[in-house]
Amino acid sequence: MSAPVTGVSRRQFLRGGLGAAVGSMLAAGVVESITSHVVEAAPGQTSTRSTRVSMVGDSLTFGSAYYQANAFTDVGWAGSVIDAYGSRGIRTKIPADKHNGLRAVDSIRATAGDSNLWIVALGTNDSGIYSASHYPDLLNMMMDQIGDACRVMWVNIYLPALPKRQRAWNAALDDAAAAHNDRVFVHDWASIVADHDEWMFTDGIHNTAIGYQRRADSVAAASRSLDQFLANDRYKIRYS
């Protein structure tokens, strides 16, 4: 990246992730302006490339876990840890699940150590359990659990049969990310999958086999694009 890319939004910054999976890493043409811009960092202000990524998710991540681990390797991550289970939420879980989202963070850290970059793919279940007024508190709980020392890429949700719920959750996620300055970013999976009905299972929530592969590729490539962008010591993201 030879010059600052202007007009980067949290929600659309990582939409190019799927394209990156097939060789195009964060092209300027896939980013659009909403609430932020990129400026040159102050002298001496640098960031460090991550070497391992940790991911917490629900049934969508569980369904794509095999593809996801391989996709992380394919884009250059030295290692990855994925903790996912069906019906998982940030604070909720089914009896068979050992961890809710918050506890999954603790479990990964206890068994595998910390990561500079965390990926969170939760919200599909939370958005139905809680009213929209509770979304900000839930999101902040998860971000606080991961902590200020780490960066977070949160995958937004896609619920074509429940568009109001989808919009409410994703809007709350955008707001929460903006409130956490340049530490939290949103991967706009909803916009990517919306163009591919063939990736969706008939329940309108889960993915087909090819959909899970594409989701894994998209998440992995977006995470690497973000890491490469943040590692460039000439740039930082500032939000208005």
N, C-alpha and C positions, 0 to 999 in steps of 0.2 A: 504494500500500500504506500504509494509515493506522495500522496497529498491527503489532507483531511477530507473525510467523507461527511458532507453536511446533510442534515435532515434525517437523523437516525432516531426512530422511535423504539421504545421498549417492545411494543407489540409486534412490530414489523421488522425489527433489526435482524431477527434470526429466521425470517421466512425463507431466505435463500438456502437453508440447510439442506433441503432435498436435492437442489441443484448441485450443491457442494459435493454430495455423495457421488456424483458422476463427473467430478472434475472442475467445478466452478466454485471457488471459495470466496464467499461474501462479495460478490460483484456489486458495484455501486448501484446498478440498475434495479436491485431488488429491495432497496431501502427507501422509505418515504417519510416525510416529516409529519410529526404529530406534536410532540411536546419537548423535543430535545435537540441538541446539536453537539457535534464533536469539535473540540478545540485542542490546540497544541498544549501539551502538559508543561508545567513549569520545569526549569532546569533541574536535573537530578531526580525527577519524578519517574520512577520506572515500575514495571510490573514483572512478575516471574511466571514463566510457562509452567503449567501444571503437568504432572506426570501420570496421575491416576485420577479417575473420576468415580464418584459414588452416586448411586441412583436409588430413590425410594419411590414405589408406585403401587398401583392397585392391580385389578385383573387385566387391564390393558398392557401394563408392563409385564405382568406374569405371562401373558400370552405371547409377548414378543421377546421374552428374556433370552432365549437361545439365539435368536437373530441379533438381539441387542449386544450381547457380549462379543459376538463376532464382528459386528459393525463398529464397535468401539476400537477393536484391534485394527480393523481395516483402515480407519482414519488416523491411526497413529498413537492411540493411547497405550502407554506401557502396561496399564492394568485397569481393571474395573471391578466394582462390587455392586451387585444389584440385589435389593431386598424388596420383594413384591408379593402381594397376596390378593386374592379375590375379595371384593366388598370392603376393602380397606379405606379408611378415611384418615384425616389428620389426628382426630381424637378417638375414633371408633374403629372397631374390628369385629369379626365374627369369632366365636370360641376357638375354632381351629387355627386361627392366626395367632402367632406368638406376640406380634407387635402391632400397635397402631402406627401411624406415620411418625409421631414424635418419638416413640420408643425404638422404631427402626433406625433412626439416626443414632441413638445411643448404642444399639446393638452393633452397627457397622463400626463405629469408633472403638468399641470394646474388643472386637474381634480382628479388625483389619487396620485400625488407625484412622486418622483424619484425611480429608482430601481438600485441596484448594478449591476445587469446583464440585458442587453438588448439583444433581439434577433431581427435581421433584416432579412427579407426574401423578398428582392427587387432585381431587376436586369433583370428579364425576359422581362419587357417592356423597360427599359433603354437600354438594349443591342441592341434593334432594332431601337430605336429613335436616338441614338447618334452613332457616329463613334467610333471605338476602341480607338482612340487618346484622346477622352474625358472621357473614363472610369475612369482613376485615379483621375481626379478632382471631378467627381461625388461621388466616393467612399469616398474620403477625406472629402467632404462636409458633408456627413451623419455621418461619425465618429466624425468630429468636432462638429456637432450638438449635438450628445450624450455627448461628452466631455470626458476629460482625467480621470475624477474621476470614471467612470463606465467601466465595462468590456462589451465586445460585442461578441456575437456569430452570425456570418452571414451565412445564408444558401445559398449555391451556387445554380446555375441554371442547369436545364436539358432540352435541346432542341434537341432531336434526329434527327429531320428533318433539323436542322440548326447547325451542329456540329462546323463549323468554328466560328460562333457567340458564341456558348457555350464556346468553348475553350478560345476565346479571353477574354470574361468577367471573367471566372473563373480564368484565369491566372492573370488578373489585380487585382482580389480580393485577390488572394494569395499574390501578391506583396504588396498590400496596407496593408494587415494584418501584414506581416513581418515588414513593415515600422513603424507600430504602436507598436512595441516591444511586451511585453507580455500582452497587453490589449485587442487585437482583435484576434479572432479565427474563423476558417472556418469549418462549418459542411458540410461534403462532401456528401450531399444528392444525387448528380448526380451519384456517384459511386454505391450507394445503389439501387436507382430506375432503373439503367441501367440493372440490373439483373432480373427485374420484369416487363416485357411488360404488364402483366395483370393489373398492377396498373395504366396504362396510358390510357387516353381517346383518341378517334380517331383523335383529332386535334393535337396530339403530344406535347401538352403544359400542359393541365390540367390533373387531375387525376380522376379515377373512385371513387366510394364510398369507396371501400376497399383501394384504393390507398391513399385517403385522411386520412383514419384511420391510415394507416401505416406511412404516412408522419408525422402525429401528434405524434404518438408514438415515432418515430425516433427523432424528434426535442426535445420533452420533455425529453426523456432519455439522449440524448446528452447534453442538458443543465444542467441536474442534475449531470451527470458524470463530466462535466467541473467544476461545482461549488464545488463538493466534492474534485476534484483534487487540485483546487486552494486553498481550505480551509486548506489543509495539510501544516502546517507551516514548514515542512522540505524541501519543494521544491519550486523552482521558475523556470520559463522557460527563457532560454537565447538563443538568436538567433545570428548566425554568419553572 
